[in-house]
Amino acid sequence: MRIESYTQVQQLYQTQKARQTQKTNQAYRPSDQISISSFGKDMQVAKAALASTPDIREDVTSKLKEQINNGTYSVSTESFAEKLLEKYKQGLA
């Protein structure tokens, strides 16, 4: 057997293999798909609702701002102390 004919046969097989690979790659064309679960859709709705909600509730803070600006806002020290102790007890539990 001659060495030159071996390389020619090898080249022939590589050419055929390359053609088969090209045919296979052309025949197989997957399509990308995406599906969003119902939980994902609910999350999108929740995010949209949250984005449309203001960060500060003006209906609550406007009264307090007005009292502070007028100097009429006062805090009951007893009420404050009770709430502080309640929070402290919750932290220990």
C-alpha positions in Angstrom: 0.0 0.0 0.0 1.2 3.4 -0.9 1.2 6.2 1.7 -0.2 8.7 -0.9 -3.3 6.7 -1.4 -3.9 6.4 2.3 -3.9 10.2 2.7 -6.3 10.5 -0.3 -8.7 8.0 1.2 -8.5 9.8 4.6 -9.3 13.1 2.8 -12.3 11.5 1.1 -13.7 10.3 4.4 -13.2 13.7 6.1 -15.0 15.4 3.2 -18.0 13.0 3.5 -18.1 13.4 7.2 -18.1 17.2 6.9 -21.0 17.0 4.4 -23.0 14.7 6.7 -22.4 17.2 9.6 -23.7 20.1 7.5 -26.8 18.2 6.5 -27.5 17.3 10.1 -27.0 20.9 11.3 -29.3 22.2 8.6 -32.0 19.6 9.4 -32.0 20.3 13.1 -33.1 23.8 13.9 -34.6 24.1 17.3 -36.9 27.0 18.1 -36.7 28.9 21.3 -39.8 29.1 23.4 -40.7 30.7 26.7 -43.6 30.2 28.9 -44.4 32.2 32.1 -46.0 30.4 34.9 -49.1 31.7 36.6 -47.0 32.6 39.6 -44.7 34.6 37.4 -47.7 36.4 35.9 -49.0 37.2 39.4 -45.6 38.6 40.3 -45.7 40.9 37.2 -49.1 42.2 38.3 -47.9 42.7 41.8 -44.8 44.6 40.7 -46.8 46.8 38.4 -49.2 47.6 41.3 -46.3 48.3 43.6 -44.7 50.6 41.1 -47.9 52.7 40.8 -48.2 53.1 44.6 -46.5 56.1 46.2 -43.7 55.5 48.7 -45.2 58.0 51.2 -48.8 57.9 52.3 -49.6 61.6 52.2 -53.1 61.0 53.8 -51.3 59.9 57.0 -48.2 62.0 57.0 -49.8 65.3 56.0 -51.7 65.6 59.4 -48.5 64.9 61.3 -46.4 67.3 59.3 -49.0 70.1 59.9 -49.0 69.4 63.7 -45.2 69.5 63.8 -45.0 72.7 61.8 -47.7 74.4 64.0 -46.0 73.1 67.2 -49.1 71.3 68.3 -47.7 67.8 68.0 -47.2 66.1 71.3 -46.3 62.6 72.3 -47.6 61.0 75.4 -44.6 59.7 77.3 -46.7 57.0 79.0 -48.0 55.7 75.6 -44.4 55.9 74.2 -43.0 53.9 77.2 -45.7 51.2 76.9 -45.1 50.7 73.2 -41.3 50.6 73.8 -41.7 47.9 76.5 -44.0 45.9 74.2 -41.5 45.9 71.4 -38.7 44.9 73.9 -40.8 42.0 75.1 -41.5 40.8 71.6 -37.8 40.9 70.9 -37.1 38.6 73.9 -39.7 36.1 72.9 
